[in-house]
Amino acid sequence: MLNRRSFFKLLTTGSFGALLSAIPISKIFAQNPADKKPETNIKDALKHPRTAGSMPGKYPGKVVKVTHANCIDKNKINFTAASDMIKSGMLQLTGEKDISDAWRSFVSPKDIIGLKVNPVAGITLTTSLEITRAVIQQLEAAGVPKKNIVIWDRREFEMHEVGFNETNFPGIKVIGTEKKDDKGSFVDKDGKLYGEEMIDKNWYYWADVEQKYDAETMPYMINEGKHSYFSKIVTQQVDKIINIPILKNAGSSVTLCLKNLAYGSISNTGRLHKQLWAETSAEVCAFPPIRDKVVLNIVDGIKGCYNGGPGADEQYFFNYKTVLVGTDPVAVDRIGYEIILKKRIEEKIQKEESLKGRIFLDLAQNLQLGVADLNKIDLQQIKLA
């Protein structure tokens, strides 16, 4: 029998895909309607004045969908095609004629730019190295030096495992909140988690729910209690964030822009999955370290999954041959959600939409993070090759 401890151990050690295939997603994320939602400190986030660059950014409600017929073949992504997809999407989004001008409308050579990737499902379903390289190459061409570019996620070692390392990205810093040393240990000589040095206790998402973790799970959470602390990566170490999630499902929902940012930026997330998955995905993004720093979202949908996510179940992988580009993470997520939903219905995994699958989008829209109403989204489509 799977108990709560076993659930979170699977959740935090990369076996979530196996867990989801064994248990109906509705039982994992559902909450009894009679149960009252735990309180959070979302009001604290709303006390901070918005800036000119706050979500949804320069182009609220606008999403560019770029497809390329030849971007992947025999599971190998064509770098040139991937780069062309990003370039086309950027030019269409901004209206610029020069790709460097398009990038410079979001970042400057003086900015420290964090590329938020998603390697959690492992090497078979990660933000692709090709898409990431294309972004870096175009940033460099726009005048951003390599030393000002950071690739980041929660778990530094997971990024290394899928290829985000010095060999593949020379001169680019790869950093995570949760770390291991060269010997594979999570703790220093004094028995302190390396991750503790990476959390900023001045910034936190508080929720009236908590979970005890065993010794094996604790390094993936960093702390217990009712506080989830923001990573110093987002609060102190980067000026701008470019979000590069993968096109994949989480049950009848999706784990794209908002989820990649929210759960990738805070500690102690295990306690939040069952009762506050939707709330966390939306509300964490309303705090200034995320809301005011994310300037662009580029969804890597060249290869994705429509079932078994957010883990990796290869029988449900699909070559969508798509990149989504936008500043509005809610609108981008809504378009990605529609793509996944359509495929799930085609494959008879769902008969129809489950409205709870996009609760997080409505919550995010209510927090003024973007546009969730499909009728108000300006979707512009480009087909290459």
C-alpha positions in Angstrom: 0.0 0.0 0.0 1.3 3.4 -0.9 1.4 5.7 2.2 2.1 9.4 2.2 5.8 8.9 2.9 6.1 6.6 -0.1 4.2 9.0 -2.3 6.6 11.9 -1.6 9.6 9.7 -1.9 8.5 8.7 -5.4 7.5 12.3 -6.1 10.9 13.7 -5.3 13.2 11.0 -6.6 12.2 11.0 -10.2 9.6 8.2 -10.1 6.5 10.3 -10.4 5.7 8.9 -13.8 5.6 5.4 -12.4 3.4 6.6 -9.6 0.9 8.3 -11.8 0.6 5.2 -14.0 -0.2 3.2 -10.9 -2.7 5.5 -9.3 -5.5 7.5 -11.0 -4.4 11.1 -11.2 -7.8 12.2 -9.8 -7.0 10.5 -6.5 -3.7 12.1 -6.3 -4.7 15.7 -7.0 -8.4 15.7 -6.1 -9.7 17.2 -2.9 -13.1 16.6 -1.3 -15.2 19.6 -2.3 -16.4 19.7 1.4 -12.8 20.2 2.5 -11.7 23.8 3.0 -8.6 24.8 1.1 -5.6 25.6 3.4 -4.9 29.2 3.7 -1.8 30.8 2.0 0.0 34.1 2.1 -0.9 35.1 -1.3 -2.0 38.5 0.1 1.6 39.2 0.9 2.5 38.9 -2.7 -0.1 41.3 -3.8 1.2 44.0 -1.4 4.2 44.5 -3.6 3.6 47.0 -6.4 3.7 45.7 -9.9 6.4 46.9 -12.3 6.3 47.8 -16.0 7.7 44.4 -16.7 5.5 42.3 -14.4 3.6 39.3 -15.8 2.0 39.1 -18.3 4.8 41.2 -19.8 4.9 43.2 -23.0 2.5 41.1 -25.0 -0.4 40.0 -22.8 -2.7 37.4 -24.4 -0.4 37.0 -27.4 1.0 33.5 -28.3 3.0 32.5 -31.3 2.9 28.9 -32.3 5.6 27.7 -34.6 5.7 24.3 -36.2 8.4 22.8 -38.3 7.9 19.5 -40.2 11.5 18.6 -40.2 12.6 19.6 -36.7 12.9 16.0 -35.4 13.8 12.8 -37.1 14.4 9.4 -35.5 14.3 11.1 -32.1 17.1 13.5 -33.1 16.3 17.2 -33.0 17.6 19.3 -35.8 19.4 22.2 -34.3 19.1 24.5 -37.3 15.3 23.9 -37.5 15.0 24.5 -33.7 16.9 27.8 -34.0 14.7 28.9 -36.9 11.6 28.1 -35.0 12.7 30.3 -32.1 13.8 33.1 -34.4 10.5 33.1 -36.3 8.5 33.1 -33.1 10.5 35.9 -31.6 10.2 38.1 -34.7 6.4 37.4 -34.9 5.9 38.2 -31.2 7.8 41.4 -31.2 7.2 42.7 -34.7 10.9 43.3 -35.1 12.8 42.6 -38.4 16.1 41.8 -36.8 16.4 38.9 -34.4 18.9 40.7 -32.2 16.6 43.6 -31.8 13.9 41.2 -30.8 16.0 39.8 -28.0 17.2 43.2 -26.9 13.6 44.3 -26.4 13.6 41.9 -23.4 17.2 41.8 -22.1 20.4 43.8 -22.2 24.1 42.8 -22.2 24.3 43.9 -18.6 21.5 41.6 -17.3 22.2 38.3 -15.6 19.8 36.0 -17.5 18.5 32.8 -16.0 17.3 30.1 -18.4 14.8 27.9 -16.4 14.9 24.4 -17.9 13.0 21.3 -16.8 15.1 18.1 -16.6 12.9 16.4 -13.9 11.7 13.5 -16.1 15.2 12.5 -17.1 17.1 12.4 -20.4 14.2 11.0 -22.4 12.0 14.0 -21.7 13.9 17.1 -20.8 14.1 20.7 -22.1 16.2 19.9 -25.1 19.8 20.8 -25.4 19.1 22.0 -28.9 16.4 24.5 -27.9 18.6 25.8 -25.1 21.7 26.1 -27.3 19.6 28.1 -29.8 18.4 30.5 -27.2 22.0 31.0 -25.9 23.4 31.4 -29.4 20.8 34.1 -30.2 21.4 35.9 -26.9 25.1 36.0 -27.6 24.5 37.4 -31.1 22.4 40.1 -29.4 25.4 41.1 -27.3 24.8 39.1 -24.1 28.1 37.6 -22.9 28.2 33.9 -21.9 29.3 34.9 -18.4 25.9 36.6 -17.9 23.9 33.5 -18.9 22.8 30.9 -16.2 21.0 27.6 -16.8 19.1 26.7 -13.7 16.5 24.4 -12.0 15.9 23.1 -8.5 18.2 20.1 -8.8 21.6 20.8 -10.1 22.5 17.1 -10.4 19.4 16.4 -12.5 20.6 19.0 -15.0 24.0 17.4 -15.2 22.4 14.0 -15.8 20.5 15.1 -18.9 23.4 17.1 -20.4 23.4 20.6 -19.0 27.0 20.7 -18.0 30.3 22.3 -18.8 31.1 19.9 -21.7 27.9 20.8 -23.6 27.7 24.4 -22.5 31.2 25.7 -22.0 31.4 29.1 -20.3 27.8 28.9 -19.1 27.0 28.5 -15.4 24.7 25.6 -14.5 23.3 26.0 -11.0 20.5 24.4 -8.9 19.0 24.9 -5.5 19.4 21.3 -4.4 23.0 20.2 -4.7 25.4 17.2 -4.3 29.1 17.4 -3.9 31.7 15.4 -5.9 31.2 12.4 -3.6 27.4 12.4 -4.2 26.6 13.7 -0.7 23.8 16.3 -0.1 25.5 17.5 3.2 28.7 19.3 4.0 31.3 18.2 6.5 29.2 19.7 9.3 26.1 17.6 8.2 24.3 20.7 6.8 22.4 20.4 3.5 24.1 22.3 0.7 20.5 23.3 -0.3 20.1 25.3 2.9 22.7 27.8 1.6 20.6 28.3 -1.5 17.3 29.3 0.0 16.3 32.9 0.8 14.3 33.1 4.0 13.3 36.6 3.3 11.0 35.3 0.6 8.6 32.5 1.1 5.3 30.9 0.1 3.4 30.1 3.3 0.6 27.6 3.3 -1.3 26.0 6.2 -0.3 22.5 5.3 2.8 20.5 6.2 4.4 17.1 5.6 7.1 15.2 7.5 9.9 13.8 5.3 12.2 10.9 5.9 16.0 11.2 5.7 16.0 10.1 2.0 13.5 12.7 0.9 14.7 15.6 3.0 17.5 16.7 0.7 15.0 17.1 -2.1 12.8 19.3 0.1 15.5 21.2 2.1 13.0 22.1 4.9 9.8 21.0 6.5 7.1 23.1 8.1 4.6 25.5 6.5 7.1 27.7 4.6 8.5 27.1 1.1 11.4 29.4 0.7 12.4 30.9 -2.7 15.7 30.0 -4.2 18.4 32.6 -4.1 18.8 32.0 -7.8 15.5 33.9 -8.4 15.8 36.4 -5.5 19.5 37.3 -5.8 21.4 35.7 -8.6 19.5 36.6 -11.8 18.0 39.8 -13.2 15.8 38.3 -15.9 14.3 34.9 -16.4 13.6 33.1 -19.7 11.3 30.1 -19.0 11.9 27.0 -21.2 9.5 24.3 -20.1 8.4 21.2 -22.0 5.0 20.4 -23.6 3.7 17.7 -21.3 0.7 16.7 -19.2 0.1 16.2 -15.5 -3.0 14.0 -15.5 -5.8 16.0 -17.2 -3.8 19.2 -16.6 -0.4 20.4 -17.9 2.9 21.3 -16.4 4.2 24.1 -18.6 5.1 27.7 -17.8 3.5 28.4 -14.5 4.2 24.9 -13.0 7.8 25.0 -14.2 8.4 28.3 -12.5 6.4 27.8 -9.3 7.6 24.4 -8.3 11.1 25.0 -9.6 11.6 28.1 -7.5 10.7 27.1 -4.0 11.7 24.5 -1.3 9.4 22.1 0.6 7.1 21.4 -2.3 6.0 17.9 -1.5 3.4 19.1 1.0 1.8 21.2 -1.8 0.9 18.7 -4.4 -2.2 17.1 -3.0 -4.2 20.0 -1.7 -2.7 23.0 -3.4 -1.3 22.0 -6.7 -3.3 24.6 -8.7 -2.9 27.3 -6.1 0.8 26.8 -5.8 1.3 26.9 -9.6 -0.5 30.2 -9.8 0.3 31.9 -6.5 4.0 31.4 -6.3 4.3 33.1 -9.7 2.6 36.2 -8.2 5.5 36.9 -5.9 8.0 39.5 -7.2 11.0 37.2 -7.7 9.0 35.4 -10.4 6.3 37.9 -11.4 8.7 40.8 -12.1 11.7 38.8 -13.6 10.2 36.4 -16.1 10.4 38.3 -19.4 9.8 35.4 -21.9 8.4 31.9 -22.1 9.5 29.5 -24.8 7.8 26.1 -24.6 9.8 23.3 -26.1 7.2 21.2 -27.8 9.3 19.5 -30.4 8.9 16.4 -28.3 6.4 16.1 -25.5 4.0 13.7 -23.8 0.2 13.6 -23.4 -0.1 11.0 -20.7 2.1 9.7 -17.9 3.5 13.1 -17.2 5.1 14.9 -15.5 7.3 11.9 -15.5 8.5 10.1 -18.6 6.5 7.2 -20.0 7.8 6.7 -23.5 4.6 5.0 -24.9 2.9 8.4 -24.6 5.6 10.5 -26.1 4.6 12.4 -29.2 6.5 14.6 -31.7 4.4 17.8 -31.6 7.1 19.6 -33.7 6.0 22.8 -32.0 7.5 25.8 -30.1 5.2 28.3 -28.3 6.6 31.8 -27.6 5.0 34.5 -25.5 5.5 36.8 -22.5 2.2 35.8 -21.0 2.7 32.5 -19.2 -1.1 32.0 -18.7 -1.9 32.4 -22.3 1.0 30.2 -23.4 -0.1 27.5 -20.9 -3.7 27.7 -22.2 -2.6 27.1 -25.7 -0.4 24.2 -24.6 -3.3 22.9 -22.6 -5.5 22.8 -25.6 -2.8 20.9 -27.6 -2.5 18.3 -24.9 -6.2 18.0 -24.4 -6.9 17.5 -28.1 -4.3 14.7 -28.2 -5.7 13.0 -25.0 -9.2 13.0 -26.5 -7.9 11.6 -29.8 -6.2 8.8 -28.0 -9.4 8.2 -25.9 -7.6 8.8 -22.6 -10.3 11.5 -22.0 -13.7 11.7 -23.4 -14.0 15.4 -22.8 -12.3 18.3 -21.0 -12.0 18.0 -17.2 -12.5 21.6 -16.1 -10.4 21.1 -13.0 -7.4 20.6 -15.3 -7.3 24.4 -15.9 -8.2 25.7 -12.5 -4.7 26.9 -12.1 -5.1 29.1 -15.2 -8.2 30.8 -13.9 -6.4 31.4 -10.6 -3.5 32.9 -12.4 -5.7 35.1 -14.5 -7.4 36.3 -11.3 -4.0 37.3 -10.0 -3.4 39.4 -13.2 -0.6 37.1 -14.4 -2.1 36.7 -17.8 -5.0 35.7 -20.0 -6.7 32.3 -19.5 -9.8 33.0 -21.7 -9.3 31.3 -25.0 -11.5 33.7 -26.8 -9.2 36.6 -25.7 -5.9 35.0 -26.7 -4.3 36.2 -29.9 -2.9 33.0 -31.3 -0.6 33.5 -34.3 0.6 30.4 -36.1 3.7 29.9 -38.3 4.5 26.8 -40.3 8.0 26.2 -41.4 9.3 23.7 -44.0 
